[in-house]
Amino acid sequence: MSFLIKGKSVHFDDRYLHVELEDGRIILTPMAWYKELQTATFKQLSHYQFICQGTGIEWLDLDYHLSIESMLLSQTLRKAA
């Protein structure tokens, strides 16, 4: 069985990147994991779009792309380390 993990919205604060998924789950990952996002302005962070059928996020002004699946895998890998 194959399914896509799709994003619905993106939010951020001083510490975390929050991605709400279409299925209602919310992923929180530390902003410290994303140096490009950490140094961005609020305006740059707010200018994002979902790409690849909603499975990725692109920040146009930063030329930065993030896979939602990689956010989930990063959480798992970092907990195991």
MODELLER restraints for C-alpha pairs under 7 A, 6 or more apart:
rsr = mdl.restraints
at = mdl.atoms
rsr.add(forms.Gaussian(group=physical.xy_distance, feature=features.Distance(at['CA:4:A'], at['CA:55:A']), mean=6.74, stdev=0.5))
rsr.add(forms.Gaussian(group=physical.xy_distance, feature=features.Distance(at['CA:5:A'], at['CA:55:A']), mean=5.83, stdev=0.5))
rsr.add(forms.Gaussian(group=physical.xy_distance, feature=features.Distance(at['CA:5:A'], at['CA:69:A']), mean=6.81, stdev=0.5))
rsr.add(forms.Gaussian(group=physical.xy_distance, feature=features.Distance(at['CA:6:A'], at['CA:21:A']), mean=5.68, stdev=0.5))
rsr.add(forms.Gaussian(group=physical.xy_distance, feature=features.Distance(at['CA:6:A'], at['CA:22:A']), mean=5.78, stdev=0.5))
rsr.add(forms.Gaussian(group=physical.xy_distance, feature=features.Distance(at['CA:6:A'], at['CA:54:A']), mean=4.70, stdev=0.5))
rsr.add(forms.Gaussian(group=physical.xy_distance, feature=features.Distance(at['CA:6:A'], at['CA:55:A']), mean=4.69, stdev=0.5))
rsr.add(forms.Gaussian(group=physical.xy_distance, feature=features.Distance(at['CA:7:A'], at['CA:19:A']), mean=6.58, stdev=0.5))
rsr.add(forms.Gaussian(group=physical.xy_distance, feature=features.Distance(at['CA:7:A'], at['CA:20:A']), mean=5.94, stdev=0.5))
rsr.add(forms.Gaussian(group=physical.xy_distance, feature=features.Distance(at['CA:7:A'], at['CA:21:A']), mean=4.31, stdev=0.5))
rsr.add(forms.Gaussian(group=physical.xy_distance, feature=features.Distance(at['CA:7:A'], at['CA:22:A']), mean=5.70, stdev=0.5))
rsr.add(forms.Gaussian(group=physical.xy_distance, feature=features.Distance(at['CA:7:A'], at['CA:54:A']), mean=5.46, stdev=0.5))
rsr.add(forms.Gaussian(group=physical.xy_distance, feature=features.Distance(at['CA:7:A'], at['CA:55:A']), mean=6.21, stdev=0.5))
rsr.add(forms.Gaussian(group=physical.xy_distance, feature=features.Distance(at['CA:8:A'], at['CA:20:A']), mean=5.45, stdev=0.5))
rsr.add(forms.Gaussian(group=physical.xy_distance, feature=features.Distance(at['CA:8:A'], at['CA:21:A']), mean=5.06, stdev=0.5))
rsr.add(forms.Gaussian(group=physical.xy_distance, feature=features.Distance(at['CA:8:A'], at['CA:22:A']), mean=5.15, stdev=0.5))
rsr.add(forms.Gaussian(group=physical.xy_distance, feature=features.Distance(at['CA:9:A'], at['CA:19:A']), mean=5.84, stdev=0.5))
rsr.add(forms.Gaussian(group=physical.xy_distance, feature=features.Distance(at['CA:9:A'], at['CA:20:A']), mean=5.22, stdev=0.5))
rsr.add(forms.Gaussian(group=physical.xy_distance, feature=features.Distance(at['CA:10:A'], at['CA:18:A']), mean=5.75, stdev=0.5))
rsr.add(forms.Gaussian(group=physical.xy_distance, feature=features.Distance(at['CA:10:A'], at['CA:19:A']), mean=4.65, stdev=0.5))
rsr.add(forms.Gaussian(group=physical.xy_distance, feature=features.Distance(at['CA:10:A'], at['CA:20:A']), mean=6.40, stdev=0.5))
rsr.add(forms.Gaussian(group=physical.xy_distance, feature=features.Distance(at['CA:11:A'], at['CA:17:A']), mean=6.21, stdev=0.5))
rsr.add(forms.Gaussian(group=physical.xy_distance, feature=features.Distance(at['CA:11:A'], at['CA:18:A']), mean=4.98, stdev=0.5))
rsr.add(forms.Gaussian(group=physical.xy_distance, feature=features.Distance(at['CA:11:A'], at['CA:19:A']), mean=6.42, stdev=0.5))
rsr.add(forms.Gaussian(group=physical.xy_distance, feature=features.Distance(at['CA:12:A'], at['CA:18:A']), mean=5.57, stdev=0.5))
rsr.add(forms.Gaussian(group=physical.xy_distance, feature=features.Distance(at['CA:15:A'], at['CA:30:A']), mean=5.71, stdev=0.5))
rsr.add(forms.Gaussian(group=physical.xy_distance, feature=features.Distance(at['CA:15:A'], at['CA:31:A']), mean=5.52, stdev=0.5))
rsr.add(forms.Gaussian(group=physical.xy_distance, feature=features.Distance(at['CA:16:A'], at['CA:28:A']), mean=5.94, stdev=0.5))
rsr.add(forms.Gaussian(group=physical.xy_distance, feature=features.Distance(at['CA:16:A'], at['CA:29:A']), mean=5.42, stdev=0.5))
rsr.add(forms.Gaussian(group=physical.xy_distance, feature=features.Distance(at['CA:16:A'], at['CA:30:A']), mean=4.43, stdev=0.5))
rsr.add(forms.Gaussian(group=physical.xy_distance, feature=features.Distance(at['CA:16:A'], at['CA:31:A']), mean=4.92, stdev=0.5))
rsr.add(forms.Gaussian(group=physical.xy_distance, feature=features.Distance(at['CA:17:A'], at['CA:28:A']), mean=5.56, stdev=0.5))
rsr.add(forms.Gaussian(group=physical.xy_distance, feature=features.Distance(at['CA:17:A'], at['CA:29:A']), mean=5.36, stdev=0.5))
rsr.add(forms.Gaussian(group=physical.xy_distance, feature=features.Distance(at['CA:17:A'], at['CA:30:A']), mean=6.16, stdev=0.5))
rsr.add(forms.Gaussian(group=physical.xy_distance, feature=features.Distance(at['CA:17:A'], at['CA:31:A']), mean=5.67, stdev=0.5))
rsr.add(forms.Gaussian(group=physical.xy_distance, feature=features.Distance(at['CA:18:A'], at['CA:26:A']), mean=6.59, stdev=0.5))
rsr.add(forms.Gaussian(group=physical.xy_distance, feature=features.Distance(at['CA:18:A'], at['CA:27:A']), mean=5.62, stdev=0.5))
rsr.add(forms.Gaussian(group=physical.xy_distance, feature=features.Distance(at['CA:18:A'], at['CA:28:A']), mean=4.64, stdev=0.5))
rsr.add(forms.Gaussian(group=physical.xy_distance, feature=features.Distance(at['CA:18:A'], at['CA:29:A']), mean=6.82, stdev=0.5))
rsr.add(forms.Gaussian(group=physical.xy_distance, feature=features.Distance(at['CA:19:A'], at['CA:26:A']), mean=5.56, stdev=0.5))
rsr.add(forms.Gaussian(group=physical.xy_distance, feature=features.Distance(at['CA:19:A'], at['CA:27:A']), mean=5.16, stdev=0.5))
rsr.add(forms.Gaussian(group=physical.xy_distance, feature=features.Distance(at['CA:19:A'], at['CA:28:A']), mean=6.63, stdev=0.5))
rsr.add(forms.Gaussian(group=physical.xy_distance, feature=features.Distance(at['CA:20:A'], at['CA:26:A']), mean=4.34, stdev=0.5))
rsr.add(forms.Gaussian(group=physical.xy_distance, feature=features.Distance(at['CA:20:A'], at['CA:27:A']), mean=6.41, stdev=0.5))
rsr.add(forms.Gaussian(group=physical.xy_distance, feature=features.Distance(at['CA:31:A'], at['CA:37:A']), mean=6.98, stdev=0.5))
rsr.add(forms.Gaussian(group=physical.xy_distance, feature=features.Distance(at['CA:31:A'], at['CA:38:A']), mean=5.87, stdev=0.5))
rsr.add(forms.Gaussian(group=physical.xy_distance, feature=features.Distance(at['CA:32:A'], at['CA:38:A']), mean=6.49, stdev=0.5))
rsr.add(forms.Gaussian(group=physical.xy_distance, feature=features.Distance(at['CA:37:A'], at['CA:45:A']), mean=6.94, stdev=0.5))
rsr.add(forms.Gaussian(group=physical.xy_distance, feature=features.Distance(at['CA:44:A'], at['CA:61:A']), mean=5.89, stdev=0.5))
rsr.add(forms.Gaussian(group=physical.xy_distance, feature=features.Distance(at['CA:44:A'], at['CA:62:A']), mean=6.99, stdev=0.5))
rsr.add(forms.Gaussian(group=physical.xy_distance, feature=features.Distance(at['CA:45:A'], at['CA:59:A']), mean=6.83, stdev=0.5))
rsr.add(forms.Gaussian(group=physical.xy_distance, feature=features.Distance(at['CA:47:A'], at['CA:59:A']), mean=6.04, stdev=0.5))
rsr.add(forms.Gaussian(group=physical.xy_distance, feature=features.Distance(at['CA:47:A'], at['CA:60:A']), mean=6.70, stdev=0.5))
rsr.add(forms.Gaussian(group=physical.xy_distance, feature=features.Distance(at['CA:48:A'], at['CA:57:A']), mean=6.71, stdev=0.5))
rsr.add(forms.Gaussian(group=physical.xy_distance, feature=features.Distance(at['CA:48:A'], at['CA:58:A']), mean=5.46, stdev=0.5))
rsr.add(forms.Gaussian(group=physical.xy_distance, feature=features.Distance(at['CA:48:A'], at['CA:59:A']), mean=4.39, stdev=0.5))
rsr.add(forms.Gaussian(group=physical.xy_distance, feature=features.Distance(at['CA:48:A'], at['CA:60:A']), mean=6.30, stdev=0.5))
rsr.add(forms.Gaussian(group=physical.xy_distance, feature=features.Distance(at['CA:49:A'], at['CA:57:A']), mean=5.78, stdev=0.5))
rsr.add(forms.Gaussian(group=physical.xy_distance, feature=features.Distance(at['CA:49:A'], at['CA:58:A']), mean=5.38, stdev=0.5))
rsr.add(forms.Gaussian(group=physical.xy_distance, feature=features.Distance(at['CA:49:A'], at['CA:59:A']), mean=6.65, stdev=0.5))
rsr.add(forms.Gaussian(group=physical.xy_distance, feature=features.Distance(at['CA:50:A'], at['CA:56:A']), mean=5.63, stdev=0.5))
rsr.add(forms.Gaussian(group=physical.xy_distance, feature=features.Distance(at['CA:50:A'], at['CA:57:A']), mean=4.56, stdev=0.5))
rsr.add(forms.Gaussian(group=physical.xy_distance, feature=features.Distance(at['CA:50:A'], at['CA:58:A']), mean=6.20, stdev=0.5))
rsr.add(forms.Gaussian(group=physical.xy_distance, feature=features.Distance(at['CA:51:A'], at['CA:57:A']), mean=5.71, stdev=0.5))
rsr.add(forms.Gaussian(group=physical.xy_distance, feature=features.Distance(at['CA:51:A'], at['CA:58:A']), mean=6.56, stdev=0.5))
rsr.add(forms.Gaussian(group=physical.xy_distance, feature=features.Distance(at['CA:55:A'], at['CA:67:A']), mean=6.26, stdev=0.5))
rsr.add(forms.Gaussian(group=physical.xy_distance, feature=features.Distance(at['CA:55:A'], at['CA:68:A']), mean=5.68, stdev=0.5))
rsr.add(forms.Gaussian(group=physical.xy_distance, feature=features.Distance(at['CA:56:A'], at['CA:65:A']), mean=6.98, stdev=0.5))
rsr.add(forms.Gaussian(group=physical.xy_distance, feature=features.Distance(at['CA:56:A'], at['CA:66:A']), mean=5.54, stdev=0.5))
rsr.add(forms.Gaussian(group=physical.xy_distance, feature=features.Distance(at['CA:56:A'], at['CA:67:A']), mean=4.31, stdev=0.5))
rsr.add(forms.Gaussian(group=physical.xy_distance, feature=features.Distance(at['CA:56:A'], at['CA:68:A']), mean=5.40, stdev=0.5))
rsr.add(forms.Gaussian(group=physical.xy_distance, feature=features.Distance(at['CA:57:A'], at['CA:65:A']), mean=5.64, stdev=0.5))
rsr.add(forms.Gaussian(group=physical.xy_distance, feature=features.Distance(at['CA:57:A'], at['CA:66:A']), mean=5.16, stdev=0.5))
rsr.add(forms.Gaussian(group=physical.xy_distance, feature=features.Distance(at['CA:57:A'], at['CA:67:A']), mean=6.41, stdev=0.5))
rsr.add(forms.Gaussian(group=physical.xy_distance, feature=features.Distance(at['CA:58:A'], at['CA:64:A']), mean=5.77, stdev=0.5))
rsr.add(forms.Gaussian(group=physical.xy_distance, feature=features.Distance(at['CA:58:A'], at['CA:65:A']), mean=4.48, stdev=0.5))
rsr.add(forms.Gaussian(group=physical.xy_distance, feature=features.Distance(at['CA:58:A'], at['CA:66:A']), mean=6.51, stdev=0.5))
rsr.add(forms.Gaussian(group=physical.xy_distance, feature=features.Distance(at['CA:59:A'], at['CA:65:A']), mean=6.46, stdev=0.5))
